[in-house]
Amino acid sequence: MSIPQETPRTSVRERVRQLGQHEWLSPEQWRRRLLFWAGAVAVGLAAVLFARAADYAFSIFHGVVEHNRFWPLLITPATFALLCWLTQGALKATRGSGIPQAIAALKIEDDGFRSRLLSLRVAVGKMALTLAALLGGASVGREGPTVHVGAGILFSLGRRFGFSDATSAGRFILAGSAAGLAAAFNTPLAGVVFAIEEMSGTFEHRMSGTLLTAVIVAGVVSLGIMGNYAYFGDISASLPLGRAWIAVLLTGVLGGALGGLFARAIIPDARGFRGFIGRVRARQPVLFAAACGLALVFLSLLSQQGLYGTGYAQAQDILQGHPDTGPAFGLLKFLGNIASSWAGIPGGIFSPALAVGAGLGENVASLLPGSDAPAIVLLGMAAYLTGVTQAPLTATVISLELTANRQMALPIMAACLLARAVSSLVCRVPVYKALANHLIAAYEQEQTRQSDAGEASKP
């Protein structure tokens, strides 16, 4: 009969090793989480600072316009020309919205390429130059640049503390982008949806908790400083079943068509009219930017309140039912946004797109007497934003969170899905993806040239 031998006790070192293998208790994972949370706090603080500075910068320009509406004839073209000149070299990555830069950095796992797009220098330059654009009256927003800044902050923190491998860097970029949007609009749910739908296209299970906590932390920072508020205020609007749902059809088709047209107009192309614009801009970029600024001023002189800045005040007035913008505001703002985008200066398109949508919604509401005008305006905002971005879920959630309105969920979702279908007929590739692909193509051409030069130098 054999005597059972006593199983040797597990050593303390082995127990620690086994605990370290558990993902939740891993010191490496906790270091990553703490870094994510600290970065999210920094993103929230940067978003709040950026928001207040943007309001202050535009208030200075608005005061100048109130004093004399013809001063922008000098200020705006000069500002556009200066910003175009400043972004010719090392700050070239600060041009435009900033969301395409973050998407491109997610797709290309090259540390040098990512650093050129998302370094702290680029993040600081993005904020400063966007503020300068608003100070000069450009029709741009700050939300896209905040996404760019958020991605840059978390990416730089990750590299600084040793998380420089491609997979970890991608997670930091994605979380920073989502936290930036959530803090910019004070819409945490929209930040998560934006990261899934627009930034990555997929949702990795291991990334879910990290992404959510980063968004929550950034949102809490913004909430603690700015207070619990809806971006456009609490809008009590509803759209009952029946004849008023004709507005869903009208706003969906109109918003999708014009949004797709705007996206197609700002995407670079070597053919047709866009090719001609691109060649003119390439020959004389500074003069072309000044001409775009001048065009914005002339368009603003046709509008009662002007087309400068984000358009937030005009959209809020239209939503709340006491607009003073005139019936042509939506179309004029649409053209002003194109002029600002063609100039190639730093600045986003989210808020200006919402302003265009508000103007279009007001036009549709005038065709449906007796209906709830704010409800139709809200439909127009969501539909046009979807038409521009082709991201219906993000547009739906943003529209609901910006107005603290849950009654409009189904009509907004229907209008956004219709706008997405119509927009894809006008512009086949979503605007942010197309602009990111343009950056990626330029990177690949550079790599090919370097490879060819290296081959030619060999004996």
N, C-alpha and C positions, 0 to 999 in steps of 0.2 A: 504494500500500500504506500503510494507516494505521498509525501507531505507537501502541501501547497506552499510555495515560496511566497514571501511577502513582496508585493510590488514596491519598487523603490519610489520614494517621494520625489515629486518633480521639484527641481531646483528653483530657487527664487529667480535666477537669471532666465530660466526657461519660461516661467510664468510671465515675466515682464515681456519676453519676446512674443509669446502667444497673445498677450493683451495688445501689444503693438500691432499685431497682424490684423486685429479687428478694426475695421475702417473707422467706426465711431470713436474708438479710443486711441487711434493712432496719433502720436505727437505731430507727425508731418501733416495729417489732415487738420488737426486743430490749429497749427500754424497757418495753414492755408485759409481756414475759416476766419481767423482773427484778422488776417490781412484783407480778406474780402470785406469784412465789416468795417475795418478802419478806412479802407478805400471808399466804401459806400458813404460813410460820414463825410469824407472829403468831397465826394461828388455832390452830396446834398448841400454842403456849405457853398461850393462853387456855383451850383445852380441858383441858390438864393441870391448870392452876391451878383451874379450875372443878370438875374431878373431885375434887381433894383437898379443896377448900373445902366441897364438898357432903358428902363423907364426914365431915368434921370437924363440920359443922353438925348433921347428923343424929345423930352420936354424942353430942352434947350433949343433944339431946332424948331419945335412947334412955336415957342415964344418968338423966335425970329420971324416965322411965317405970319404970326398974328400981327406983328409990328408992320411988316411989309411983305405981301405975298409974292413980290418979284425978286426978293433976295435969293431964293433958290436958283434963279437963272445963273448966278455966279457960284453959289456954294455947292450945289449938287453935282454939276459936271466936274468941278475941280476935285471934289471928294472921290468920285468914281475914277478919275484919271490917276489920282494919288494912290488909291487902293490897288488899282491894276498894276501900277509901277512897282509898288512894294511887294506884290505877290508874284513877281516874275522869277525870283531866285529861290532862296532857301525856304521861303514861306509860301511856296506854290501850293502846298498841301492844305493851306487854310482856305482856298477858294471854295465857293459854293456852299452847299448845305452842311457837309461833314458826314452825313449818313453813308453816302457811297464810299467814302474813305474807310469807314469802319467795316463795311461789308467786304470791300476788297482786302482789307487786312485779315479778315476772318478766313477768306478763301486761299490766300497765298501764304503758305507757312514758311516765309523767309524773314528772318529776324531783321535784316537790313531794310527790307521793303516795309515791314511793319513799323520800324523805328522812324523812317522818313514820314510816315503818315500819322503816327500816334505819339510822337515824343512829347515831353512836357513843354518844350519850346513851341511846338506846333499848337498844343492846347492853349497855352498862354497867348500866343499870337492870334489864334482863332477868336478868343474872347475879345482881345483888344481891337482887332480889325473889324469885328462885327459891331462893336460899340461905335467905332468910327463911322461905319456905314450908316448906322441909325442917326448918328450926330449929323450926317450929311443928307439925311432924308431918304435913304434908299428904301425901296419896298421889299424888305426882307424880315425874317423872323429870327428868333433866338433859340427855338426848340431844337432844330437840327444841329446847330453848333453846340448846344448843350450835350446832345448825344455824342458828338465828336469829342468834346472835352471829357465826358465821363469815361469813354473808352480809352482815351489817352492817359487819364489819371490811373485807372486800375491796371492798364498794361504796363505803365512805367513802374508802378509799385511792385507788380509781380516780377519784373526783370530785376529790380533793385534788390529784392530779397530772395533771389535764387530760383524763381519759377519761370525759367526762360525757355523750357522746352516748348515745342510747337503746340501740343495739346493744352497744356496749362495756360499758355499765353492766349490761346483762342477762348478759353473759358473766362479769363479776366476781361477780354475785349467784349464778349457777349454780355457779361454781367454789368460792366461799366456802361454799355450802351443802353441797356434796359433801365438801369438806375438813373441815367441822365434824363431819359424821357419822362420817367415817373416823377422825378423831382422838378422838371421844367414845367409840367402841366399840373402837378399835384394829383396825378392819376396813377396809382400803383398798379391797378389791374391792367391798364393800357400799356404800361411798361413791360409786363410779362407777355401779353399778347403780341406786342411789337417785336419782342425778341424772338418769339416763335415764328411769327408769320413773315416778318420783313427781314430780320437780320440773318437767322440761321436756316430757316426753312424746315428745321427738324428740332426735336426736343429730346435731348439725351437724358435718360433717367437719372444718371449720377449728377447731372448738372441742375436738376430741378430744385433741390433744396438750396443750393448755393445761389442760384438766380433769384429765388423768392426772397431769401434773407437779404441779399444786396438791395433789391428793390424796396423791401420793407424798411430797411435802415435808412436809405436815402429819402424815402417818403416821410419817415418819422422826423428826420432832421428838418425837411422843408415844412412839415406840419407844425413842428414846435416853434419855428421862427415866424412863418407867415400866417399861421392859424388855420383852422379848418374852414376852407372856403372852396366854392366852385369857381372855376376859371372865369366863366361868364355870368356867375350869379345863379340863384335858384330860378329856373324857368319853368313855370307851370303851364304846360302845353299838352294837348292830347289830340288825337286824330281818330275819331270813332269810325267803325266800319260803315261803308256806304259811299256816297258820292265824293266825300273828301279824299278817299283813297286814290282818286284820279291824280292827286298831288304826288303820290308815290311814283306813278308812271311818268309824269312830266319831269319831276326833279331827277329821277333815275336816268332817264334818257338824256336830258339836257346837261346834267352834271357829269355824266359819264363821257358824253361827246366832247364837251369843252375841256374837261380834265385831261382826257386823252390827247386832245389837240395841244394843250399846254405842254404836256410831257413830251410829245413828239417835237415840239418847237425847240425845246432846250436840250434835247439829246444830240450830241455831235453826229454829223453825217457828211460824207464827202459828196453826196449827190444833191441835185436840185437846189432849191433856195437856201436850205441849211448849209449846203456845201459852199454856196456863194458867201453867206454870212461868215462861215468859218475861215474862208480865205481872206476876206477883208479884215477880220479880227487878227489873223496871224500876221498880216503885213504891218498893221498899225494898231497894236493892242491898246495903247494908252489913249490915242485919239478916238478909237472906236468906243472905249469905255466912257469917255467924256460925251460922245454923241448919244450913248444910251442914257446917261444922266440927263442930258438936255431933253431927250424924248420924254422921260418921266416927268419933267417939270411941265412941258407943254400939255401932256395928258392931265396933269394935276390941275392946271389952270381951267380945264374944261369941267372939272368936278367941283361941287360946292364945298366939300371939306378937304379936298386934296387926296392924293393917293400915297402919301409918304408913310413910312414906318410899317409896322406889322399889320395895321388895319383892325387892331383889337377894339379900339373905342367905337369905330363905325359898326363893326359886327355886333357889339354889345347893344348899341342903340337900336339897331334893326331888330335884334332878338327881343328886346324889351318893349318894342312897339312904338317908339318915338324917334324914327330915323330923320336925319336931316342931310341925307347923302345924295338924293336925286335918283331918278329911275335908271340912269346909265352907270351907276357906281360899279356894279358887278362887272360889266364889260370893260370899263376903263381900268379898274384894278387888275383885271386879267391881263390887259396890255401892259400896264405898269410893271407887273410881276415878270413878264417876259423881258422887258427892257432891262430890269435889274439882273435877271439871270444871265442874259446875253453878255452883260458887262464883265462877268467872271469874277465878281467881288465876293468876299465872304458874306454869308447870310443864308438863312433857311427859307423854306417855302411852306411850312406847316401853317403858321398864323395867317400869312397873306392868302393862302388857299382857303382857309375858313372865312376870311373876309369876302373873297370872291363868291363863295357859296352862299353867304348870307345875302349878298346883293341879288344873286340869281333866285334864291328862295323868295325874296321880296317881290321880284317880278312875277314869279309863278303865283304867289298869293294874290296879286292884283287881278289875275285871271279867274280866280275862284272866290267871288264875293260870298260872305257868310261863313267861310271856313276860318279855322283858328290860324291866324297869320303867323304867330311865333312857331307853331308846330311845323308849318310848311317851310319857314326859314331854317329851322333846325334840320329838316330833311335836305334842303338845298346844301347846307354846309357839309353834312355827312356824305351826300352823293358826290359833290364836287371833289372833296378830299379823296374819296375812293377813286374817282376818275383820274386824279393826278397820280396817286400812289399804287393803285390796283391792289390795295390791302383792305378788303371790306371789313374784316373782323376788327382790325386796329381802328379804322374810322368809326365803326359802330360803338366800340367801347369808349373811345375818346369823346365822341359826341355825347354819350350818356353821362360820362363822369364830369365833363366840362360844365354841364348844366344841371347836375343833380336831378335828372329826370329819368324815371324808370318806366313811365307809362308809354313812352315812345319807342320802346325796344323793338317791337315787331315791325312797325312802319319803317324805322330807320334801317333795320336789317334788310328788309325787302328792297328799299331804295338803293342801299349799298350793293347788294348782289346784282341788281339790274345795272347799276352804274359800272360795276366791274366788267360785266359782259359787254356793254357798249364801248367802254374805254379800250378793251382789248381788240376791238375791231379797228379802232383808230390808231392805236399804238400797241404793237404786238408784245413788246418787252416792257415790263414795269420800269418806271423812270429811275429809281434808285439802283436797280439791278443793271440797267443799261449804262448808267454813269459809272458804276463800279467796274463793269466789263471794259469800259474805255480805259480806266486806270490800269486794269490787269493787262490789257493788250499793249499799253505803253511799256509796262514792266517787262513783258515777254519780248518785245522788240529790243529793248535795252539789253536783255540777257543774250539774245541772238547776236547782236552786234559785238558784245564783249567776247562771246564764244568764237565768232569769226575772226576777231582781231587776235585772239589768243592762238588760233590755228595758223593764222598768217605769219605770226612772229616766230613759229617753230622752224628750225632749219630743215 
